[in-house]
Amino acid sequence: MIRFPKKKTKTSTEIVTKTIWISTFLAMILSLPPLGLFLGIYFLTGNLIIGAIVGFGVHFVTLVFSSKISKFLINIMS
């Protein structure tokens, strides 16, 4: 049987708002540039496959650096 602790920790509103903003900025950084490249290549060339490959490639490259990007955002918000 799983027993959950009954002790509740209080989290300040400042920490919650900082977490929400950093998560929002990180999500935008990870998703908007690949989406822009995908749509740009698709609408300019009409080639769906090349747009998808470039978009997914950029997305996974940014995922590789997501921990460094997150640390950078935390330093800026502090």
N, C-alpha and C positions, 0 to 999 in steps of 0.2 A: 504494500500500500504506500502511496506517495503522501508524504507529509509536507505541507507547505509551512514556511515560517509565518508566525502571526505578527512578527515585528514589522512595522511599516516605517520606512525611512522617509523623511520629508525632503523633497527636492524643491529648491527655490525656483521662482518663476523666471529668474534671469538665466539659469542653466537650461530650462526647458525652451525658452525663446531662442537662446543661442544654438541649441541643438536643432531646432526646427529650421532656422535660417541656414545653418551650415549644410544640413541635409538637402534643403531646397536648392542652394547654389551648386552643390555637388551633383545633384540630379540633372540640373540644367547643363552643367559643363559636360557631363557624360552622355547626354542624349541629343542636345540641340546641334552641335557641330556635325556629327555623323548624319543626322536627319537632313540638315541643310545641304551637305555634300551629295547625299543620295538624291534629293529632289532636284538640286541644281544640275547634276549630271544627267538625270533622267529627262528633265525638261529641255536642256540644251542639246543633248545628243539623241534623245529618244531611245537610248539603250538602257533597258531595265537591269540587265545582268551586270554590266560594268558599274552602274550606280549602286547596286546592292553590294557588290564585292568591295568597292571603295568605302561605302558607308559602314559596313560591318567591320572592315579592317580598321578604320579610324576608331570605331567604337571599342574594339578590343584593345587597341593600343592605349586609349585613354583609361581603360579598365586596369591595365598593367600599372599605370602611374596613379591610380586612384588613392592609394594610401598617402603618397607624397602630396597630392592635390588637397586631400583632406587635412593633413597637417598644416599646409600653407594657409588654408582657409581658417583653421583654428587660430593660427598665429595672427592673422589679420583681425579676426573678431575679438581677440583678447585685448 
